[in-house]
Amino acid sequence: MTILLHVCCGPCSTASIERLIDEGWQPVLYFANSNIYPQTEHALRYEQLLKVASLHGLTVIEEEYDHDRWLNFIAGYESESEGGGRCSRCFAYNLAQASAKARQLGIEHFTTTLSVSRFKKSSQIFEVGSEFAGFEPIDFKKKGGFERSTQRSKELGLYRQHYCGCEFSMR
Ligand code: SF4
């Protein structure tokens, strides 16, 4: 079955793509991350994803980068700590785009690599995702997913970022 995979970065894509393929899914990669700041960082993370995608012979659909629109969407939540309301808004922004893209492509299922990170609560991501039809709550950090993503990133020489993505997470 085909599934649209919202991908946040190359390192998180490694274990997620492997697991989906192992479980019989055919992933379509979708890079939609207007939360990432600055734009050069966005470009760098996209490049890493392209490296991983090419290993699997997969193409990547890149969404237009619009950080100002994202800032408007999370307005009022800027000072929240990581894992709080700002992040729920951020997940909602990216998952809404993924949901719309899946619908546009006629793909019934979609999910996100965001659950790979041990710094993000999968339950928080899934709660947001449950608002969208077709969202699959796959916990990619389970089954050793986080460790696998770290290992593969090292093997492939991928750039691994030291902050989540937005300017508020740089603090
Ligand atoms: S810390 Fe990460 S998840 Fe939270 S708002 Fe910033 S980019 Fe989004």
Backbone and ligand atoms as CSV (ligand in chain L), in Angstrom:
chain,resi,resn,atom,element,x,y,z
A,1,MET,N,N,0.843,-1.194,0.000
A,1,MET,CA,C,0.000,0.000,0.000
A,1,MET,C,C,0.878,1.244,0.000
A,2,THR,N,N,0.416,2.241,-0.682
A,2,THR,CA,C,1.166,3.492,-0.748
A,2,THR,C,C,0.851,4.348,0.474
A,3,ILE,N,N,1.884,4.993,0.976
A,3,ILE,CA,C,1.706,5.889,2.116
A,3,ILE,C,C,2.544,7.138,1.880
A,4,LEU,N,N,1.983,8.290,2.142
A,4,LEU,CA,C,2.757,9.529,2.048
A,4,LEU,C,C,3.480,9.716,3.376
A,5,LEU,N,N,4.797,9.856,3.292
A,5,LEU,CA,C,5.605,10.014,4.502
A,5,LEU,C,C,6.087,11.454,4.602
A,6,HIS,N,N,5.531,12.181,5.561
A,6,HIS,CA,C,6.060,13.520,5.827
A,6,HIS,C,C,7.424,13.332,6.489
A,7,VAL,N,N,8.455,13.946,5.894
A,7,VAL,CA,C,9.817,13.766,6.398
A,7,VAL,C,C,10.357,15.091,6.922
A,8,CYS,N,N,10.876,15.055,8.158
A,8,CYS,CA,C,11.399,16.291,8.758
A,8,CYS,C,C,12.868,16.520,8.410
A,9,CYS,N,N,13.620,15.446,8.166
A,9,CYS,CA,C,15.048,15.584,7.853
A,9,CYS,C,C,15.591,14.242,7.377
A,10,GLY,N,N,16.815,14.268,6.844
A,10,GLY,CA,C,17.427,13.044,6.331
A,10,GLY,C,C,17.639,11.982,7.404
A,11,PRO,N,N,18.277,12.343,8.527
A,11,PRO,CA,C,18.542,11.325,9.557
A,11,PRO,C,C,17.280,10.591,10.015
A,12,CYS,N,N,16.199,11.329,10.259
A,12,CYS,CA,C,14.953,10.678,10.718
A,12,CYS,C,C,14.320,9.833,9.624
A,13,SER,N,N,14.641,10.157,8.367
A,13,SER,CA,C,14.044,9.385,7.270
A,13,SER,C,C,14.639,7.984,7.168
A,14,THR,N,N,15.877,7.819,7.623
A,14,THR,CA,C,16.575,6.547,7.379
A,14,THR,C,C,15.810,5.349,7.934
A,15,ALA,N,N,15.610,5.362,9.246
A,15,ALA,CA,C,14.945,4.223,9.901
A,15,ALA,C,C,13.469,4.156,9.522
A,16,SER,N,N,12.854,5.318,9.296
A,16,SER,CA,C,11.410,5.340,8.977
A,16,SER,C,C,11.146,4.684,7.635
A,17,ILE,N,N,11.953,5.036,6.641
A,17,ILE,CA,C,11.770,4.443,5.304
A,17,ILE,C,C,11.994,2.932,5.372
A,18,GLU,N,N,13.069,2.530,6.066
A,18,GLU,CA,C,13.355,1.089,6.187
A,18,GLU,C,C,12.172,0.347,6.805
A,19,ARG,N,N,11.648,0.925,7.885
A,19,ARG,CA,C,10.549,0.235,8.580
A,19,ARG,C,C,9.296,0.150,7.707
A,20,LEU,N,N,8.974,1.235,7.027
A,20,LEU,CA,C,7.780,1.200,6.167
A,20,LEU,C,C,7.927,0.133,5.080
A,21,ILE,N,N,9.093,0.106,4.456
A,21,ILE,CA,C,9.310,-0.876,3.385
A,21,ILE,C,C,9.235,-2.297,3.957
A,22,ASP,N,N,9.869,-2.494,5.137
A,22,ASP,CA,C,9.816,-3.813,5.796
A,22,ASP,C,C,8.387,-4.242,6.061
A,23,GLU,N,N,7.534,-3.281,6.369
A,23,GLU,CA,C,6.154,-3.611,6.740
A,23,GLU,C,C,5.209,-3.607,5.531
A,24,GLY,N,N,5.797,-3.495,4.329
A,24,GLY,CA,C,4.998,-3.658,3.112
A,24,GLY,C,C,4.412,-2.381,2.531
A,25,TRP,N,N,4.824,-1.243,3.069
A,25,TRP,CA,C,4.340,0.034,2.530
A,25,TRP,C,C,5.233,0.493,1.380
A,26,GLN,N,N,4.647,1.282,0.509
A,26,GLN,CA,C,5.421,1.938,-0.540
A,26,GLN,C,C,5.401,3.439,-0.223
A,27,PRO,N,N,6.507,3.966,0.334
A,27,PRO,CA,C,6.460,5.365,0.769
A,27,PRO,C,C,6.671,6.385,-0.360
A,28,VAL,N,N,5.916,7.463,-0.275
A,28,VAL,CA,C,6.116,8.638,-1.124
A,28,VAL,C,C,6.603,9.734,-0.180
A,29,LEU,N,N,7.789,10.259,-0.442
A,29,LEU,CA,C,8.418,11.185,0.511
A,29,LEU,C,C,7.976,12.624,0.265
A,30,TYR,N,N,7.666,13.289,1.357
A,30,TYR,CA,C,7.129,14.651,1.267
A,30,TYR,C,C,7.846,15.531,2.293
A,31,PHE,N,N,8.597,16.492,1.787
A,31,PHE,CA,C,9.379,17.384,2.662
A,31,PHE,C,C,8.620,18.705,2.785
A,32,ALA,N,N,7.970,18.909,3.921
A,32,ALA,CA,C,7.177,20.125,4.156
A,32,ALA,C,C,7.521,20.618,5.547
A,33,ASN,N,N,8.414,21.580,5.622
A,33,ASN,CA,C,8.956,21.979,6.921
A,33,ASN,C,C,9.230,23.478,6.980
A,34,SER,N,N,8.171,24.255,6.873
A,34,SER,CA,C,8.333,25.713,6.933
A,34,SER,C,C,8.705,26.194,8.331
A,35,ASN,N,N,8.677,25.284,9.295
A,35,ASN,CA,C,9.100,25.620,10.656
A,35,ASN,C,C,10.612,25.827,10.764
A,36,ILE,N,N,11.370,25.259,9.831
A,36,ILE,CA,C,12.832,25.287,9.966
A,36,ILE,C,C,13.384,26.683,9.664
A,37,TYR,N,N,14.272,27.111,10.515
A,37,TYR,CA,C,14.891,28.426,10.383
A,37,TYR,C,C,16.396,28.299,10.617
A,38,PRO,N,N,17.241,29.000,9.839
A,38,PRO,CA,C,16.906,29.814,8.681
A,38,PRO,C,C,16.709,28.951,7.422
A,39,GLN,N,N,16.504,29.603,6.295
A,39,GLN,CA,C,16.219,28.855,5.063
A,39,GLN,C,C,17.420,28.027,4.618
A,40,THR,N,N,18.629,28.489,4.942
A,40,THR,CA,C,19.818,27.704,4.578
A,40,THR,C,C,19.805,26.357,5.309
A,41,GLU,N,N,19.316,26.357,6.533
A,41,GLU,CA,C,19.200,25.106,7.307
A,41,GLU,C,C,18.143,24.192,6.666
A,42,HIS,N,N,17.076,24.797,6.210
A,42,HIS,CA,C,16.010,24.053,5.516
A,42,HIS,C,C,16.595,23.355,4.283
A,43,ALA,N,N,17.403,24.106,3.531
A,43,ALA,CA,C,18.015,23.554,2.311
A,43,ALA,C,C,18.986,22.422,2.654
A,44,LEU,N,N,19.727,22.609,3.724
A,44,LEU,CA,C,20.699,21.600,4.145
A,44,LEU,C,C,19.996,20.294,4.543
A,45,ARG,N,N,18.915,20.403,5.276
A,45,ARG,CA,C,18.181,19.201,5.699
A,45,ARG,C,C,17.541,18.510,4.488
A,46,TYR,N,N,17.094,19.303,3.552
A,46,TYR,CA,C,16.500,18.731,2.335
A,46,TYR,C,C,17.556,17.941,1.553
A,47,GLU,N,N,18.751,18.506,1.453
A,47,GLU,CA,C,19.846,17.817,0.741
A,47,GLU,C,C,20.133,16.453,1.359
A,48,GLN,N,N,20.110,16.384,2.693
A,48,GLN,CA,C,20.386,15.110,3.371
A,48,GLN,C,C,19.311,14.085,3.027
A,49,LEU,N,N,18.082,14.561,2.955
A,49,LEU,CA,C,16.984,13.658,2.599
A,49,LEU,C,C,17.161,13.120,1.178
A,50,LEU,N,N,17.604,13.988,0.277
A,50,LEU,CA,C,17.795,13.531,-1.109
A,50,LEU,C,C,18.799,12.380,-1.173
A,51,LYS,N,N,19.845,12.465,-0.325
A,51,LYS,CA,C,20.852,11.386,-0.300
A,51,LYS,C,C,20.201,10.064,0.106
A,52,VAL,N,N,19.364,10.115,1.147
A,52,VAL,CA,C,18.729,8.886,1.633
A,52,VAL,C,C,17.727,8.368,0.599
A,53,ALA,N,N,16.963,9.279,0.031
A,53,ALA,CA,C,15.939,8.889,-0.946
A,53,ALA,C,C,16.570,8.170,-2.134
A,54,SER,N,N,17.723,8.674,-2.578
A,54,SER,CA,C,18.362,8.078,-3.756
A,54,SER,C,C,18.802,6.645,-3.481
A,55,LEU,N,N,19.157,6.347,-2.242
A,55,LEU,CA,C,19.555,4.975,-1.894
A,55,LEU,C,C,18.409,3.986,-2.105
A,56,HIS,N,N,17.190,4.482,-1.930
A,56,HIS,CA,C,16.009,3.612,-2.058
A,56,HIS,C,C,15.319,3.792,-3.408
A,57,GLY,N,N,15.898,4.648,-4.252
A,57,GLY,CA,C,15.275,4.906,-5.550
A,57,GLY,C,C,13.945,5.646,-5.428
A,58,LEU,N,N,13.833,6.461,-4.364
A,58,LEU,CA,C,12.587,7.199,-4.140
A,58,LEU,C,C,12.769,8.668,-4.517
A,59,THR,N,N,11.707,9.277,-4.991
A,59,THR,CA,C,11.758,10.713,-5.265
A,59,THR,C,C,11.155,11.460,-4.074
A,60,VAL,N,N,11.442,12.756,-4.034
A,60,VAL,CA,C,10.966,13.569,-2.910
A,60,VAL,C,C,10.120,14.721,-3.458
A,61,ILE,N,N,8.966,14.908,-2.864
A,61,ILE,CA,C,8.137,16.071,-3.186
A,61,ILE,C,C,8.479,17.138,-2.152
A,62,GLU,N,N,8.896,18.304,-2.634
A,62,GLU,CA,C,9.267,19.382,-1.699
A,62,GLU,C,C,8.164,20.435,-1.685
A,63,GLU,N,N,7.687,20.745,-0.504
A,63,GLU,CA,C,6.666,21.795,-0.354
A,63,GLU,C,C,7.355,23.158,-0.337
A,64,GLU,N,N,6.638,24.162,-0.783
A,64,GLU,CA,C,7.179,25.530,-0.772
A,64,GLU,C,C,7.501,25.955,0.660
A,65,TYR,N,N,8.635,26.607,0.830
A,65,TYR,CA,C,9.053,27.089,2.159
A,65,TYR,C,C,8.429,28.451,2.412
A,66,ASP,N,N,7.657,28.543,3.507
A,66,ASP,CA,C,7.008,29.820,3.834
A,66,ASP,C,C,7.050,30.008,5.353
A,67,HIS,N,N,8.208,30.445,5.822
A,67,HIS,CA,C,8.401,30.546,7.270
A,67,HIS,C,C,7.525,31.642,7.886
A,68,ASP,N,N,7.270,32.719,7.146
A,68,ASP,CA,C,6.428,33.795,7.686
A,68,ASP,C,C,5.010,33.278,7.960
A,69,ARG,N,N,4.506,32.453,7.061
A,69,ARG,CA,C,3.167,31.884,7.251
A,69,ARG,C,C,3.160,30.974,8.489
A,70,TRP,N,N,4.229,30.209,8.633
A,70,TRP,CA,C,4.339,29.332,9.812
A,70,TRP,C,C,4.372,30.177,11.093
A,71,LEU,N,N,5.138,31.271,11.058
A,71,LEU,CA,C,5.208,32.146,12.239
A,71,LEU,C,C,3.831,32.692,12.601
A,72,ASN,N,N,3.049,33.046,11.603
A,72,ASN,CA,C,1.685,33.535,11.860
A,72,ASN,C,C,0.843,32.444,12.513
A,73,PHE,N,N,1.051,31.215,12.081
A,73,PHE,CA,C,0.254,30.094,12.579
A,73,PHE,C,C,0.539,29.799,14.054
A,74,ILE,N,N,1.798,29.982,14.454
A,74,ILE,CA,C,2.149,29.662,15.860
A,74,ILE,C,C,2.153,30.922,16.745
A,75,ALA,N,N,1.711,32.044,16.189
A,75,ALA,CA,C,1.737,33.311,16.935
A,75,ALA,C,C,1.022,33.174,18.277
A,76,GLY,N,N,1.655,33.688,19.321
A,76,GLY,CA,C,1.107,33.605,20.669
A,76,GLY,C,C,1.715,32.458,21.467
A,77,TYR,N,N,2.392,31.553,20.751
A,77,TYR,CA,C,2.982,30.386,21.414
A,77,TYR,C,C,4.516,30.433,21.398
A,78,GLU,N,N,5.075,31.542,20.917
A,78,GLU,CA,C,6.526,31.609,20.699
A,78,GLU,C,C,7.342,31.245,21.943
A,79,SER,N,N,6.895,31.707,23.096
A,79,SER,CA,C,7.725,31.537,24.297
A,79,SER,C,C,7.476,30.213,25.019
A,80,GLU,N,N,6.611,29.383,24.474
A,80,GLU,CA,C,6.356,28.085,25.120
A,80,GLU,C,C,7.620,27.217,25.041
A,81,SER,N,N,7.776,26.362,26.023
A,81,SER,CA,C,8.959,25.499,26.002
A,81,SER,C,C,8.750,24.367,24.989
A,82,GLU,N,N,9.865,23.758,24.614
A,82,GLU,CA,C,9.814,22.692,23.617
A,82,GLU,C,C,8.955,21.538,24.154
A,83,GLY,N,N,8.085,21.035,23.308
A,83,GLY,CA,C,7.174,19.978,23.726
A,83,GLY,C,C,5.809,20.514,24.149
A,84,GLY,N,N,5.659,21.823,24.164
A,84,GLY,CA,C,4.398,22.433,24.593
A,84,GLY,C,C,3.489,22.796,23.428
A,85,GLY,N,N,2.700,23.852,23.671
A,85,GLY,CA,C,1.678,24.239,22.701
A,85,GLY,C,C,2.228,24.672,21.356
A,86,ARG,N,N,3.397,25.313,21.368
A,86,ARG,CA,C,3.976,25.736,20.082
A,86,ARG,C,C,4.253,24.525,19.202
A,87,CYS,N,N,4.744,23.469,19.806
A,87,CYS,CA,C,5.078,22.269,19.031
A,87,CYS,C,C,3.807,21.584,18.511
A,88,SER,N,N,2.739,21.588,19.308
A,88,SER,CA,C,1.473,21.011,18.812
A,88,SER,C,C,0.989,21.797,17.600
A,89,ARG,N,N,1.101,23.119,17.656
A,89,ARG,CA,C,0.714,23.953,16.513
A,89,ARG,C,C,1.600,23.639,15.309
A,90,CYS,N,N,2.877,23.485,15.585
A,90,CYS,CA,C,3.856,23.185,14.524
A,90,CYS,C,C,3.522,21.843,13.852
A,91,PHE,N,N,3.230,20.836,14.662
A,91,PHE,CA,C,2.858,19.522,14.095
A,91,PHE,C,C,1.607,19.683,13.233
A,92,ALA,N,N,0.646,20.445,13.757
A,92,ALA,CA,C,-0.619,20.625,13.032
A,92,ALA,C,C,-0.377,21.294,11.678
A,93,TYR,N,N,0.525,22.251,11.661
A,93,TYR,CA,C,0.825,22.960,10.411
A,93,TYR,C,C,1.369,21.982,9.361
A,94,ASN,N,N,2.376,21.214,9.760
A,94,ASN,CA,C,3.013,20.312,8.789
A,94,ASN,C,C,2.104,19.137,8.419
A,95,LEU,N,N,1.364,18.627,9.395
A,95,LEU,CA,C,0.493,17.483,9.103
A,95,LEU,C,C,-0.713,17.898,8.262
A,96,ALA,N,N,-1.154,19.130,8.421
A,96,ALA,CA,C,-2.245,19.622,7.563
A,96,ALA,C,C,-1.766,19.666,6.114
A,97,GLN,N,N,-0.544,20.092,5.906
A,97,GLN,CA,C,0.001,20.117,4.545
A,97,GLN,C,C,0.145,18.694,4.007
A,98,ALA,N,N,0.606,17.785,4.861
A,98,ALA,CA,C,0.780,16.387,4.431
A,98,ALA,C,C,-0.573,15.758,4.091
A,99,SER,N,N,-1.563,16.038,4.905
A,99,SER,CA,C,-2.905,15.512,4.661
A,99,SER,C,C,-3.441,16.014,3.312
A,100,ALA,N,N,-3.258,17.307,3.074
A,100,ALA,CA,C,-3.744,17.897,1.819
A,100,ALA,C,C,-3.003,17.314,0.622
A,101,LYS,N,N,-1.695,17.124,0.789
A,101,LYS,CA,C,-0.900,16.575,-0.330
A,101,LYS,C,C,-1.320,15.132,-0.616
A,102,ALA,N,N,-1.533,14.342,0.427
A,102,ALA,CA,C,-1.960,12.951,0.234
A,102,ALA,C,C,-3.297,12.920,-0.513
A,103,ARG,N,N,-4.211,13.776,-0.081
A,103,ARG,CA,C,-5.530,13.836,-0.738
A,103,ARG,C,C,-5.370,14.205,-2.208
A,104,GLN,N,N,-4.528,15.209,-2.458
A,104,GLN,CA,C,-4.306,15.686,-3.830
A,104,GLN,C,C,-3.755,14.569,-4.716
A,105,LEU,N,N,-2.903,13.727,-4.132
A,105,LEU,CA,C,-2.275,12.650,-4.909
A,105,LEU,C,C,-3.117,11.369,-4.933
A,106,GLY,N,N,-4.222,11.384,-4.206
A,106,GLY,CA,C,-5.068,10.190,-4.156
A,106,GLY,C,C,-4.468,9.088,-3.300
A,107,ILE,N,N,-3.644,9.489,-2.302
A,107,ILE,CA,C,-3.033,8.511,-1.388
A,107,ILE,C,C,-3.860,8.489,-0.099
A,108,GLU,N,N,-4.300,7.304,0.285
A,108,GLU,CA,C,-5.232,7.197,1.417
A,108,GLU,C,C,-4.577,7.345,2.776
A,109,HIS,N,N,-3.289,7.002,2.866
A,109,HIS,CA,C,-2.634,6.963,4.177
A,109,HIS,C,C,-1.457,7.943,4.216
A,110,PHE,N,N,-1.237,8.527,5.381
A,110,PHE,CA,C,-0.023,9.324,5.549
A,110,PHE,C,C,0.449,9.242,6.991
A,111,THR,N,N,1.733,9.515,7.169
A,111,THR,CA,C,2.314,9.518,8.512
A,111,THR,C,C,3.524,10.456,8.511
A,112,THR,N,N,4.267,10.476,9.613
A,112,THR,CA,C,5.377,11.422,9.724
A,112,THR,C,C,6.580,10.819,10.428
A,113,THR,N,N,7.762,11.251,10.023
A,113,THR,CA,C,9.000,10.805,10.668
A,113,THR,C,C,9.214,11.486,12.022
A,114,LEU,N,N,8.373,12.452,12.351
A,114,LEU,CA,C,8.581,13.201,13.600
A,114,LEU,C,C,8.634,12.288,14.822
A,115,SER,N,N,7.986,11.127,14.717
A,115,SER,CA,C,7.948,10.236,15.883
A,115,SER,C,C,9.262,9.492,16.115
A,116,VAL,N,N,10.235,9.634,15.217
A,116,VAL,CA,C,11.527,8.966,15.433
A,116,VAL,C,C,12.267,9.579,16.621
A,117,SER,N,N,12.175,10.875,16.752
A,117,SER,CA,C,12.990,11.586,17.738
A,117,SER,C,C,12.624,11.208,19.166
A,118,ARG,N,N,13.638,10.937,19.964
A,118,ARG,CA,C,13.350,10.641,21.374
A,118,ARG,C,C,13.091,11.929,22.144
A,119,PHE,N,N,13.258,13.074,21.478
A,119,PHE,CA,C,12.988,14.356,22.127
A,119,PHE,C,C,11.538,14.806,21.909
A,120,LYS,N,N,10.794,14.021,21.124
A,120,LYS,CA,C,9.396,14.376,20.870
A,120,LYS,C,C,8.493,13.267,21.396
A,121,LYS,N,N,7.386,13.679,22.019
A,121,LYS,CA,C,6.432,12.690,22.538
A,121,LYS,C,C,5.558,12.205,21.379
A,122,SER,N,N,5.600,10.924,21.114
A,122,SER,CA,C,4.793,10.381,20.019
A,122,SER,C,C,3.312,10.604,20.281
A,123,SER,N,N,2.917,10.520,21.551
A,123,SER,CA,C,1.494,10.701,21.878
A,123,SER,C,C,1.014,12.093,21.479
A,124,GLN,N,N,1.881,13.076,21.622
A,124,GLN,CA,C,1.510,14.458,21.246
A,124,GLN,C,C,1.339,14.565,19.728
A,125,ILE,N,N,2.237,13.928,19.006
A,125,ILE,CA,C,2.161,13.933,17.530
A,125,ILE,C,C,0.892,13.206,17.081
A,126,PHE,N,N,0.623,12.060,17.711
A,126,PHE,CA,C,-0.530,11.253,17.298
A,126,PHE,C,C,-1.852,11.949,17.627
A,127,GLU,N,N,-1.865,12.678,18.727
A,127,GLU,CA,C,-3.088,13.409,19.091
A,127,GLU,C,C,-3.410,14.443,18.006
A,128,VAL,N,N,-2.373,15.139,17.556
A,128,VAL,CA,C,-2.570,16.123,16.486
A,128,VAL,C,C,-2.943,15.399,15.191
A,129,GLY,N,N,-2.233,14.330,14.892
A,129,GLY,CA,C,-2.472,13.599,13.644
A,129,GLY,C,C,-3.870,13.018,13.561
A,130,SER,N,N,-4.438,12.659,14.721
A,130,SER,CA,C,-5.766,12.023,14.717
A,130,SER,C,C,-6.856,12.956,14.195
A,131,GLU,N,N,-6.536,14.231,14.080
A,131,GLU,CA,C,-7.519,15.188,13.551
A,131,GLU,C,C,-7.632,15.100,12.022
A,132,PHE,N,N,-6.721,14.333,11.414
A,132,PHE,CA,C,-6.714,14.252,9.942
A,132,PHE,C,C,-7.035,12.834,9.481
A,133,ALA,N,N,-7.945,12.744,8.516
A,133,ALA,CA,C,-8.319,11.425,7.981
A,133,ALA,C,C,-7.111,10.781,7.312
A,134,GLY,N,N,-6.931,9.509,7.538
A,134,GLY,CA,C,-5.860,8.776,6.870
A,134,GLY,C,C,-4.531,8.797,7.599
A,135,PHE,N,N,-4.479,9.489,8.746
A,135,PHE,CA,C,-3.200,9.540,9.472
A,135,PHE,C,C,-2.925,8.200,10.148
A,136,GLU,N,N,-1.728,7.685,9.944
A,136,GLU,CA,C,-1.316,6.416,10.558
A,136,GLU,C,C,-0.371,6.719,11.720
A,137,PRO,N,N,-0.761,6.399,12.947
A,137,PRO,CA,C,0.086,6.695,14.109
A,137,PRO,C,C,1.211,5.670,14.278
A,138,ILE,N,N,2.213,5.777,13.428
A,138,ILE,CA,C,3.328,4.810,13.490
A,138,ILE,C,C,4.428,5.402,14.369
A,139,ASP,N,N,4.781,4.661,15.407
A,139,ASP,CA,C,5.796,5.166,16.342
A,139,ASP,C,C,7.178,4.688,15.877
A,140,PHE,N,N,7.839,5.537,15.102
A,140,PHE,CA,C,9.108,5.122,14.499
A,140,PHE,C,C,10.254,5.006,15.497
A,141,LYS,N,N,10.104,5.561,16.690
A,141,LYS,CA,C,11.205,5.392,17.658
A,141,LYS,C,C,11.174,3.993,18.283
A,142,LYS,N,N,10.035,3.316,18.163
A,142,LYS,CA,C,9.932,1.941,18.671
A,142,LYS,C,C,10.735,0.998,17.762
A,143,LYS,N,N,10.935,-0.215,18.231
A,143,LYS,CA,C,11.679,-1.238,17.482
A,143,LYS,C,C,13.099,-0.753,17.176
A,144,GLY,N,N,13.669,0.042,18.096
A,144,GLY,CA,C,15.046,0.519,17.927
A,144,GLY,C,C,15.194,1.560,16.833
A,145,GLY,N,N,14.115,2.229,16.473
A,145,GLY,CA,C,14.143,3.180,15.357
A,145,GLY,C,C,15.073,4.363,15.571
A,146,PHE,N,N,15.054,4.916,16.777
A,146,PHE,CA,C,15.925,6.071,17.018
A,146,PHE,C,C,17.399,5.666,16.896
A,147,GLU,N,N,17.738,4.539,17.508
A,147,GLU,CA,C,19.129,4.063,17.464
A,147,GLU,C,C,19.534,3.744,16.018
A,148,ARG,N,N,18.631,3.164,15.276
A,148,ARG,CA,C,18.917,2.822,13.881
A,148,ARG,C,C,19.154,4.101,13.051
A,149,SER,N,N,18.367,5.126,13.318
A,149,SER,CA,C,18.531,6.366,12.552
A,149,SER,C,C,19.891,7.005,12.864
A,150,THR,N,N,20.311,6.913,14.108
A,150,THR,CA,C,21.618,7.455,14.494
A,150,THR,C,C,22.739,6.685,13.803
A,151,GLN,N,N,22.618,5.368,13.838
A,151,GLN,CA,C,23.640,4.507,13.224
A,151,GLN,C,C,23.741,4.758,11.718
A,152,ARG,N,N,22.591,4.792,11.037
A,152,ARG,CA,C,22.604,4.968,9.576
A,152,ARG,C,C,23.103,6.365,9.187
A,153,SER,N,N,22.751,7.349,9.993
A,153,SER,CA,C,23.204,8.712,9.698
A,153,SER,C,C,24.722,8.799,9.756
A,154,LYS,N,N,25.299,8.103,10.740
A,154,LYS,CA,C,26.763,8.094,10.852
A,154,LYS,C,C,27.372,7.371,9.661
A,155,GLU,N,N,26.812,6.227,9.327
A,155,GLU,CA,C,27.344,5.436,8.208
A,155,GLU,C,C,27.290,6.218,6.893
A,156,LEU,N,N,26.227,6.982,6.726
A,156,LEU,CA,C,26.035,7.720,5.465
A,156,LEU,C,C,26.670,9.108,5.496
A,157,GLY,N,N,27.207,9.485,6.653
A,157,GLY,CA,C,27.851,10.805,6.770
A,157,GLY,C,C,26.857,11.944,6.648
A,158,LEU,N,N,25.650,11.728,7.152
A,158,LEU,CA,C,24.623,12.771,7.053
A,158,LEU,C,C,24.851,13.865,8.091
A,159,TYR,N,N,24.521,15.072,7.714
A,159,TYR,CA,C,24.523,16.185,8.665
A,159,TYR,C,C,23.395,15.949,9.665
A,160,ARG,N,N,23.727,16.066,10.954
A,160,ARG,CA,C,22.704,15.903,12.011
A,160,ARG,C,C,22.609,17.201,12.791
A,161,GLN,N,N,21.440,17.798,12.746
A,161,GLN,CA,C,21.235,19.096,13.366
A,161,GLN,C,C,21.265,19.007,14.894
A,162,HIS,N,N,21.559,20.161,15.507
A,162,HIS,CA,C,21.644,20.201,16.970
A,162,HIS,C,C,20.495,20.962,17.607
A,163,TYR,N,N,19.501,21.312,16.812
A,163,TYR,CA,C,18.284,21.921,17.365
A,163,TYR,C,C,17.105,21.443,16.540
A,164,CYS,N,N,15.924,21.540,17.115
A,164,CYS,CA,C,14.754,20.945,16.476
A,164,CYS,C,C,14.490,21.546,15.103
A,165,GLY,N,N,14.399,22.888,15.041
A,165,GLY,CA,C,14.141,23.461,13.714
A,165,GLY,C,C,13.864,24.945,13.716
A,166,CYS,N,N,12.953,25.386,14.562
A,166,CYS,CA,C,12.589,26.817,14.539
A,166,CYS,C,C,13.609,27.647,15.328
A,167,GLU,N,N,13.508,28.953,15.174
A,167,GLU,CA,C,14.431,29.848,15.863
A,167,GLU,C,C,14.271,29.772,17.383
A,168,PHE,N,N,13.077,29.396,17.856
A,168,PHE,CA,C,12.852,29.314,19.301
A,168,PHE,C,C,13.530,28.092,19.911
A,169,SER,N,N,13.771,27.099,19.085
A,169,SER,CA,C,14.445,25.889,19.585
A,169,SER,C,C,15.958,26.045,19.578
A,170,MET,N,N,16.447,27.187,19.045
A,170,MET,CA,C,17.892,27.428,19.050
A,170,MET,C,C,18.366,27.894,20.427
A,171,ARG,N,N,17.404,28.355,21.239
A,171,ARG,CA,C,17.778,28.949,22.528
A,171,ARG,C,C,18.442,27.927,23.427
L,1,SF4,S1,S,10.705,23.197,18.700
L,1,SF4,FE1,FE,10.515,21.913,16.859
L,1,SF4,S2,S,8.451,21.017,16.940
L,1,SF4,FE2,FE,8.534,22.737,18.379
L,1,SF4,S3,S,7.797,24.514,17.224
L,1,SF4,FE3,FE,10.012,24.526,17.011
L,1,SF4,S4,S,10.443,23.360,15.144
L,1,SF4,FE4,FE,8.321,22.926,15.726
